[in-house]
Amino acid sequence: MKYISTRGGEVVSGLEAVWRGISSEGGLYIPQDLPPSLPYQELMGRSLEELMAEFFYRFLPDLSLDDWKALLGHALQSLKENQEAFELPLVRVNNYLDRYYLLLADALPTGSLSDLSGAILRTLLEWTGEKDPRAGRPLVLSLVGEDHAASSLSWTMDLPHLVIMSQNGARSREIAGLPAARDQLLGFSESFDERYREFTRLASDSSFEAQLMDRGFKPVFVGPGHILEVLTAGALATAIVVSIRESLEDMDKIDFVVHKNHLSFLAGLVYASSLQLPLGLVYLGENEPASLTPLFRSGRTANPRRRRRRDDEGAAWPVNLERLLFEVTGRDEERLKEILDQADQADRQLLTEDEVNLLNQSVIVGGNDYKRCLRAIKTFYDQTDYLLARETADAVAVWAKHVKQKDQVPVCFIQDRSPLTDYVTSGRALFGDKAPRHDREAAISMLAQEAGIPAWQSLDQEEAPPVQKLEGPLDQAIVNWLDKEENHGF
């Protein structure tokens, strides 16, 4: 199985795509060809690591199937504090809505599915790093969202690792209080998209890579849509399909409900579908600002002044959309580059009618205002006893608005992060005016106790010290960080 980049360039192996992360042209890696189909009916009764291994082996046959089982067993067990086996976090929402399922991240160590993809990436890099033909020691450079950052900084990695993240997120205080944040975290105040574009340019800068290799390091660029994050989502989808099929013998297809900040999961569903797994429609909620809705419906970008909140300037173009657009443009590198170059231009016609039709064949996208999300959170909780974060509630509301014959179609709602990370909105939906507004600890405690949601240790952080601030060019900041860390015996 070979991989190509959305921006062109040389063909690489699957492991090379993982080791590199972002291609030398600044693009995302995708499989060059479709792998053999996966007869999911033959997988009944398998363990979670065996199910996921079957998926990973289809896309990354660089490792044997037995090696994948061992690697996944080790990665999943690393997420448990005791000797209990790691189980798929999939629940049936209640006894009378027996075709509704919820994949939730509540019980994971930092409350997000990033714990899963992070553990698998961490294990794979440590187990295969010596096979990388590039000379030197792997240096993991991650420019990621806050869930991925919280996961990365909560676990010891035997490889040098620098996390770069926006300081404007809901989890900034929690992350800043993690012990590893003092030495391994750089924060920035600019828009994520702005720094991510700089990050991809750096990945395509051969002189920067040479500079690192002269120091004895080979960079691994980890950003949104890293191929292992996408494949983890596809492997989870495989396990979900098999698990639901074991309880519903008359299952035809399964619908999924996902929010826009987890487009990696949407891409993983695309890859799972390529293995001829029985996937139906995907309902995609995007919350605010609305950027995907006009793109999916008309092929136009949103007007930034009308459709973005002022504090989200520059954040309306989801990075992972690049992978999906590459597919609907017929894998035409020049056409994709044309779209990406114009993506920031307000109210611009980006997609042709045919491309819009392809984009809409299996995905229904929409958004809802704050009050509707509050109602969705409360309604879902009243019916199921499971609490939703706002992004998931938005996607559930999109599904509820469009789906027909709800009792006949199995559906899996994907909640990739704990509602405790969104304690303000979730608390308001549950408690109304009684929810603590200015006491973070009290609000989280009240929500966790009422909804029975486990709170992880870093949520209890006291006032955190300031994070090292990323100032100036990213390449210089990384070199300065290396100089500082090498002085400490790194």
Number of C-alpha atoms within 10 A of each C-alpha: 17 20 22 21 25 26 20 19 14 10 16 19 17 23 23 20 25 23 28 23 27 29 26 21 19 23 21 27 28 21 20 15 11 13 17 11 14 18 10 18 11 9 17 13 11 13 17 23 23 20 23 24 23 21 27 23 19 17 20 24 19 17 15 13 18 13 14 23 22 14 19 23 20 15 23 21 18 18 18 14 8 9 8 8 13 18 11 17 15 19 15 16 21 14 9 11 14 15 21 23 20 19 21 24 23 23 18 22 23 25 24 24 29 25 26 24 22 20 21 22 21 19 20 19 21 14 11 12 17 13 11 16 9 15 12 17 18 24 20 23 21 22 24 21 19 23 22 24 25 26 22 25 22 18 16 10 15 11 15 16 19 23 24 26 26 21 21 17 12 14 17 19 20 19 27 25 20 19 12 17 24 16 16 19 23 23 21 17 13 15 17 25 16 11 19 18 13 16 24 20 16 20 26 17 15 13 11 16 17 14 13 19 18 12 13 13 19 23 24 21 22 24 23 23 25 23 26 26 25 25 25 24 26 26 24 25 27 27 26 22 21 23 19 21 20 15 11 13 8 9 16 13 15 22 19 25 27 29 29 27 20 23 23 27 27 26 22 24 25 19 24 24 18 16 20 13 22 18 21 18 18 25 28 30 28 24 24 19 22 24 24 25 20 17 20 21 16 16 22 22 25 25 17 21 10 10 13 18 15 11 9 14 15 16 17 24 19 16 19 22 17 20 21 17 22 22 17 18 20 11 18 15 16 14 14 22 16 11 19 16 10 13 18 16 15 13 15 16 17 21 22 13 12 12 18 20 16 16 21 16 10 15 16 21 25 25 24 20 11 14 11 15 26 22 16 26 29 22 17 17 17 12 12 15 15 19 31 28 25 26 27 29 30 32 32 25 23 25 26 13 10 12 13 10 6 14 12 13 17 21 25 25 25 22 26 23 25 23 30 26 21 17 25 21 22 26 28 19 24 21 15 12 10 10 21 19 13 9 9 14 15 13 20 24 17 17 25 18 11 13 15 13 19 16 22 14 11 18 20 14 14 11 10 14 12 12 20 17 16 19 12 8 11 15 15 13 15 17 15 12 17 18 12 13 14 10 8 8 6 10
